[in-house]
């Protein structure tokens, strides 16, 4: 089912390169999608609710109306009351786990340092308000709300300054009008969030950035979504802040050796493939390992519900890669720079030292990627489309600003004044020089 490419052959290298090129293309703005997003963002900026409703009708629900944009507080409270008690316990436990991890990594202001008569410091402060993108068109990803909101709250963003956009299910044919997931609503209530909008796509991002009569603008937008959501975030950057990442279709790279349990490896690949779309890469230096995992994929696939989506992902957007050795396997993983990297090898800690690019790394075949998706602690909102080469996943860091501080409490030393003035004069900025010299008079 997984196309196999042997990197020791020209044909295998060509097939792998083509697969990698398709992966990189998902994060490219040079496409028809970019032109569509540009038009949508401009329309919402100029027309507000009218354009927002029009695009929601076009892509989500033909009967969508402006009065459905904002979720009412009573709906949030009702959703919690109706939530299955065992699911509520699981959600509350996940919130607690993620919160404790994010609090553990939260940066603290460093102690000031004295340099050349100056007291120099650094302050971390949160953004004032954020809009969180929670997918909802084809799958109910209430876990994404946890993975976005908890890091923002730990950073210091107040719950009443957090907005959530999550669209109702995409309506097709004669389906009844669907609504935003009640589990998303219940999760928002458990997190203390009251501002929830039934919107999504590029139009939702544009509304959060520019504001409309029904949607209050925010200072930052963060979260995953399809290519239209990601491109919209890029286009509104500057109007509002963004998370700076490309968090698109899910993907996984698994490096496996003979010690790996093929059933576990296959299960992780299938789990990411069911995202629809999902992209999976299996890397090994043993043909037998590839064969064993492939057999397990075919066996387990019969037991899954989203078979069509999984088969499509595995046959069209994924591949198995046969490499020469462990060193080349890591080189391939660094090249793919994937969202999830699973090191299903005998000594994952040793291999981890060679990993440079990955959104999140899962050590050993005893560690399911699903644990990171729902519960472990690090956010599952991770860079995709090979962008882990230069960006990171969502965390409390995402919602913090860094501000330097400078204090010459005893006045500037003469040596510092002379150096500043000399440099300013060399740049032709005599007012800067004069400002420094004035402190020495």
FENTAWO-V587740 format. One record per residue. N is the residue number from 0. RES is the residue in one small letter. SS is DSSP state (H for helix, E for strand, C for the rest). OMEGA is omega in whole degrees, -180 to 180 (NA if undefined). NEAR is the number of other C-alpha atoms within 8 Angstrom. Layout:
BEGIN
[[N	RES	SS	OMEGA	NEAR] [N	RES	SS	OMEGA	NEAR]]
END
This chain:
BEGIN
[[0	x	C	175	7] [1	x	C	173	9] [2	x	C	-177	8] [3	x	E	-180	9] [4	x	E	178	13] [5	x	E	-175	11] [6	x	C	176	12] [7	x	C	180	8] [8	x	C	179	7] [9	x	H	-179	7] [10	x	H	179	8] [11	x	H	178	12] [12	x	H	179	12] [13	x	H	179	8] [14	x	H	179	9] [15	x	H	180	12] [16	x	H	179	8] [17	x	H	178	8] [18	x	H	178	11] [19	x	H	179	9] [20	x	H	177	8] [21	x	H	178	9] [22	x	H	180	11] [23	x	H	-177	10] [24	x	H	-179	8] [25	x	C	-179	9] [26	x	C	-177	12] [27	x	C	178	7] [28	x	C	-179	7] [29	x	C	-177	5] [30	x	C	176	7] [31	x	H	180	6] [32	x	H	-179	10] [33	x	H	179	11] [34	x	H	177	8] [35	x	H	-179	8] [36	x	H	179	12] [37	x	H	180	10] [38	x	H	-179	8] [39	x	H	-179	13] [40	x	H	180	15] [41	x	H	-179	8] [42	x	H	-180	10] [43	x	H	178	17] [44	x	H	-176	12] [45	x	H	-172	6] [46	x	H	177	8] [47	x	C	-176	13] [48	x	H	-177	11] [49	x	H	179	9] [50	x	H	179	12] [51	x	H	179	12] [52	x	H	-178	11] [53	x	H	-179	8] [54	x	H	174	11] [55	x	H	176	14] [56	x	H	-177	11] [57	x	H	-170	8] [58	x	H	-176	8] [59	x	C	-175	14] [60	x	C	-179	12] [61	x	C	-178	9] [62	x	C	-179	6] [63	x	C	-180	10] [64	x	C	-175	7] [65	x	H	-178	9] [66	x	H	178	5] [67	x	H	-174	8] [68	x	C	-175	10] [69	x	E	175	11] [70	x	C	-178	11] [71	x	C	180	6] [72	x	H	180	7] [73	x	H	179	6] [74	x	H	179	9] [75	x	H	-179	15] [76	x	H	180	10] [77	x	H	-179	9] [78	x	H	179	12] [79	x	H	-180	13] [80	x	H	-176	6] [81	x	C	-178	6] [82	x	C	177	10] [83	x	C	-176	6] [84	x	H	-179	6] [85	x	H	176	6] [86	x	H	178	8] [87	x	H	179	9] [88	x	H	179	8] [89	x	H	180	8] [90	x	H	180	9] [91	x	H	179	9] [92	x	H	178	8] [93	x	H	178	12] [94	x	H	-180	11] [95	x	H	-179	8] [96	x	H	-180	11] [97	x	H	-180	17] [98	x	H	-179	12] [99	x	H	177	9] [100	x	H	-178	10] [101	x	H	176	15] [102	x	H	179	8] [103	x	H	-177	6] [104	x	H	-177	7] [105	x	C	-180	10] [106	x	C	176	6] [107	x	C	178	5] [108	x	C	178	8] [109	x	C	176	7] [110	x	C	178	5] [111	x	C	177	8] [112	x	E	178	7] [113	x	E	179	8] [114	x	E	175	7] [115	x	C	179	6] [116	x	C	-179	10] [117	x	E	172	11] [118	x	E	-173	13] [119	x	E	-178	12] [120	x	E	179	12] [121	x	E	179	11] [122	x	E	172	10] [123	x	E	177	11] [124	x	E	-178	10] [125	x	E	169	10] [126	x	C	-176	11] [127	x	C	-176	8] [128	x	C	-179	12] [129	x	E	171	14] [130	x	E	-175	14] [131	x	E	-179	14] [132	x	E	-180	14] [133	x	C	-178	14] [134	x	C	-180	14] [135	x	C	-175	14] [136	x	C	-177	10] [137	x	C	179	7] [138	x	C	-180	7] [139	x	C	-176	9] [140	x	C	179	10] [141	x	H	178	10] [142	x	H	179	8] [143	x	H	178	11] [144	x	H	177	13] [145	x	H	-174	12] [146	x	H	176	14] [147	x	H	-172	15] [148	x	H	-178	11] [149	x	H	175	13] [150	x	H	179	17] [151	x	H	180	13] [152	x	H	178	11] [153	x	H	177	12] [154	x	H	178	13] [155	x	C	177	8] [156	x	C	-178	15] [157	x	C	-180	9] [158	x	H	-179	10] [159	x	H	176	9] [160	x	H	178	9] [161	x	E	176	14] [162	x	E	180	15] [163	x	E	170	11] [164	x	E	179	14] [165	x	C	-174	14] [166	x	C	170	14] [167	x	C	180	13] [168	x	C	176	12] [169	x	C	-175	10] [170	x	C	177	11] [171	x	C	176	6] [172	x	C	-177	4] [173	x	C	179	4] [174	x	C	173	7] [175	x	C	180	5] [176	x	C	179	7] [177	x	C	-179	9] [178	x	C	177	7] [179	x	C	-176	12] [180	x	C	176	9] [181	x	H	178	8] [182	x	H	174	10] [183	x	H	180	12] [184	x	H	180	14] [185	x	H	179	14] [186	x	H	177	13] [187	x	H	-180	13] [188	x	H	179	12] [189	x	H	179	9] [190	x	C	180	9] [191	x	C	-179	8] [192	x	C	-178	12] [193	x	C	-177	11] [194	x	E	-178	10] [195	x	E	-178	13] [196	x	E	177	13] [197	x	C	-179	13] [198	x	C	179	12] [199	x	C	178	15] [200	x	H	179	10] [201	x	H	-180	14] [202	x	H	177	15] [203	x	H	177	11] [204	x	H	180	15] [205	x	H	179	15] [206	x	H	179	16] [207	x	H	-178	13] [208	x	H	-173	14] [209	x	H	-176	10] [210	x	C	175	14] [211	x	C	178	12] [212	x	C	-177	7] [213	x	C	-174	9] [214	x	C	179	10] [215	x	C	-179	9] [216	x	C	-179	10] [217	x	C	-179	13] [218	x	C	179	12] [219	x	E	175	13] [220	x	E	-178	17] [221	x	E	172	11] [222	x	E	-176	12] [223	x	C	178	13] [224	x	C	179	14] [225	x	C	-175	9] [226	x	H	-180	11] [227	x	H	177	12] [228	x	H	-177	13] [229	x	H	178	13] [230	x	H	178	13] [231	x	H	177	14] [232	x	H	179	12] [233	x	H	-177	9] [234	x	H	-180	8] [235	x	H	178	12] [236	x	E	-175	9] [237	x	C	170	5] [238	x	C	175	7] [239	x	E	175	11] [240	x	E	175	10] [241	x	E	-179	11] [242	x	C	176	11] [243	x	C	-178	6] [244	x	C	174	11] [245	x	C	-175	12] [246	x	C	-173	12] [247	x	C	-176	14] [248	x	C	-173	13] [249	x	E	-178	12] [250	x	E	180	13] [251	x	E	167	14] [252	x	E	174	13] [253	x	E	171	13] [254	x	E	-176	15] [255	x	E	172	14] [256	x	C	-175	12] [257	x	C	180	7] [258	x	C	-174	8] [259	x	C	173	12] [260	x	C	-175	7] [261	x	H	179	10] [262	x	H	179	9] [263	x	H	179	11] [264	x	H	180	14] [265	x	H	-179	13] [266	x	H	179	10] [267	x	H	178	11] [268	x	H	180	12] [269	x	H	-178	11] [270	x	H	179	9] [271	x	H	180	13] [272	x	H	-176	18] [273	x	C	180	13] [274	x	C	176	11] [275	x	C	5	9] [276	x	C	173	10] [277	x	E	-177	15] [278	x	E	-172	14] [279	x	E	178	15] [280	x	E	177	12] [281	x	E	-176	12] [282	x	E	180	15] [283	x	E	177	17] [284	x	C	177	12] [285	x	C	176	10] [286	x	H	-180	8] [287	x	H	177	6] [288	x	H	178	13] [289	x	H	180	13] [290	x	H	-177	8] [291	x	H	179	9] [292	x	H	178	12] [293	x	H	179	11] [294	x	H	179	8] [295	x	H	177	11] [296	x	H	-179	12] [297	x	H	180	9] [298	x	H	-175	8] [299	x	H	-177	10] [300	x	H	-179	10] [301	x	C	-177	7] [302	x	C	-174	6] [303	x	C	-178	7] [304	x	C	-174	4] [305	x	C	-173	7] [306	x	H	-176	10] [307	x	H	-180	6] [308	x	H	-178	12] [309	x	H	-180	15] [310	x	H	179	10] [311	x	H	-179	9] [312	x	H	-176	16] [313	x	H	-176	15] [314	x	H	-173	11] [315	x	H	-172	6] [316	x	C	-174	13] [317	x	C	176	13] [318	x	E	169	15] [319	x	E	-175	13] [320	x	E	176	13] [321	x	E	-178	14] [322	x	C	-176	14] [323	x	C	-175	9] [324	x	C	-178	8] [325	x	H	-180	9] [326	x	H	178	6] [327	x	H	177	9] [328	x	H	179	14] [329	x	H	178	12] [330	x	H	177	8] [331	x	H	179	9] [332	x	H	178	15] [333	x	H	179	13] [334	x	H	179	8] [335	x	H	177	8] [336	x	C	-167	15] [337	x	C	177	19] [338	x	C	179	16] [339	x	E	175	14] [340	x	E	180	15] [341	x	E	179	14] [342	x	E	-179	15] [343	x	E	-176	15] [344	x	C	-175	13] [345	x	C	-179	8] [346	x	C	-177	7] [347	x	H	-179	11] [348	x	H	177	7] [349	x	H	179	7] [350	x	H	-179	10] [351	x	H	-179	8] [352	x	C	-178	6] [353	x	C	-179	7] [354	x	C	179	10] [355	x	C	-172	6] [356	x	C	174	11] [357	x	C	178	15] [358	x	C	178	15] [359	x	E	-176	9] [360	x	E	180	9] [361	x	E	-170	11] [362	x	E	176	11] [363	x	C	-179	12] [364	x	C	174	13] [365	x	C	-177	6] [366	x	C	-179	8] [367	x	C	177	10] [368	x	H	179	10] [369	x	H	177	8] [370	x	H	176	9] [371	x	H	-180	12] [372	x	H	-171	10] [373	x	H	-156	9] [374	x	C	-162	10] [375	x	C	-178	10] [376	x	C	173	11] [377	x	C	-178	10] [378	x	C	177	14] [379	x	C	176	11] [380	x	C	-167	12] [381	x	C	-178	15] [382	x	C	-179	17] [383	x	C	177	17] [384	x	C	-179	15] [385	x	C	-177	13] [386	x	H	172	13] [387	x	H	174	15] [388	x	H	-174	10] [389	x	C	179	5] [390	x	C	-173	9] [391	x	C	177	9] [392	x	C	177	12] [393	x	C	172	15] [394	x	C	176	12] [395	x	H	178	14] [396	x	H	-176	10] [397	x	H	-172	8] [398	x	H	179	13] [399	x	E	172	11] [400	x	E	178	8] [401	x	E	-179	8] [402	x	E	177	8] [403	x	E	176	8] [404	x	E	-180	9] [405	x	E	178	8] [406	x	E	169	7] [407	x	C	-171	9] [408	x	C	177	6] [409	x	C	-176	5] [410	x	C	-179	7] [411	x	C	174	11] [412	x	C	-178	9] [413	x	H	-179	7] [414	x	H	179	6] [415	x	H	178	9] [416	x	H	-179	13] [417	x	H	-179	9] [418	x	H	179	8] [419	x	H	-178	10] [420	x	H	-179	14] [421	x	H	180	9] [422	x	H	179	9] [423	x	H	178	12] [424	x	H	-179	11] [425	x	H	177	7] [426	x	C	180	6] [427	x	C	-178	6] [428	x	C	-173	9] [429	x	H	178	9] [430	x	H	175	6] [431	x	H	180	10] [432	x	H	-179	14] [433	x	H	179	9] [434	x	H	179	8] [435	x	H	-178	11] [436	x	H	-180	11] [437	x	H	-179	7] [438	x	C	-180	9] [439	x	C	-177	9] [440	x	C	NA	4]]
END
